Amino acid sequence: MWPISQALVWPKTTFIGLDIVPCQTDLSPLVECEKRARSTSEGMAHGEGMWEDLARRISWDRADL
């Protein structure tokens, strides 16, 4: 959860984490729920939602150093 909290503090920063185990939080379900919540009968609300922004700025690489 630390990259999420840090991405909220620094909104113009991209975070790339490195881990050997694929145990990171998958933000895609939150992005999809947020998109559904922001949709209206006229279409999607303008702009990017919070979870979509975070998912765009947080990524993970896997490696064993």
C-alpha positions as CSV (number, residue, x, y, z in Angstrom):
1,M,0.0,0.0,0.0
2,W,3.0,2.4,0.4
3,P,3.1,3.3,-3.4
4,I,-0.6,4.3,-3.2
5,S,0.0,6.6,-0.2
6,Q,3.1,8.1,-1.8
7,A,1.3,8.7,-5.1
8,L,-1.4,10.5,-3.2
9,V,1.2,12.8,-1.6
10,W,3.1,13.4,-4.8
11,P,0.5,13.7,-7.6
12,K,2.9,14.4,-10.4
13,T,5.3,11.5,-9.7
14,T,5.5,8.1,-11.4
15,F,6.4,5.2,-9.1
16,I,8.0,2.0,-10.4
17,G,8.5,-0.7,-7.7
18,L,10.8,-3.7,-7.8
19,D,9.9,-7.0,-6.2
20,I,10.6,-10.6,-6.7
21,V,7.1,-11.8,-5.5
22,P,4.0,-10.7,-7.5
23,C,2.0,-9.7,-4.4
24,Q,1.2,-6.0,-5.2
25,T,-2.3,-4.5,-5.0
26,D,-4.1,-4.8,-8.3
27,L,-5.7,-1.4,-8.9
28,S,-7.7,-2.5,-12.0
29,P,-10.9,-3.6,-10.1
30,L,-10.9,-0.2,-8.4
31,V,-10.4,1.6,-11.7
32,E,-13.3,-0.3,-13.3
33,C,-15.7,0.3,-10.3
34,E,-14.8,4.0,-10.4
35,K,-15.5,4.2,-14.1
36,R,-18.9,2.7,-13.6
37,A,-19.6,5.0,-10.7
38,R,-18.7,8.0,-12.8
39,S,-20.8,7.0,-15.8
40,T,-24.1,8.7,-16.4
41,S,-26.9,8.2,-19.0
42,E,-25.1,10.9,-21.0
43,G,-21.8,9.1,-20.9
44,M,-18.6,9.3,-18.8
45,A,-17.8,12.2,-16.5
46,H,-15.0,14.3,-17.8
47,G,-11.5,13.9,-16.5
48,E,-9.6,11.1,-14.9
49,G,-10.7,9.5,-11.7
50,M,-8.4,9.1,-8.6
51,W,-7.9,5.3,-9.0
52,E,-7.3,5.6,-12.8
53,D,-4.7,8.3,-12.1
54,L,-3.0,6.1,-9.5
55,A,-3.0,3.0,-11.7
56,R,-1.5,5.0,-14.5
57,R,1.4,6.3,-12.3
58,I,2.2,3.1,-10.3
59,S,3.8,0.1,-11.9
60,W,5.8,-2.9,-10.8
61,D,8.8,-4.8,-12.2
62,R,9.8,-8.2,-11.0
63,A,13.4,-9.2,-10.6
64,D,15.7,-11.3,-8.4
65,L,18.9,-9.3,-7.8
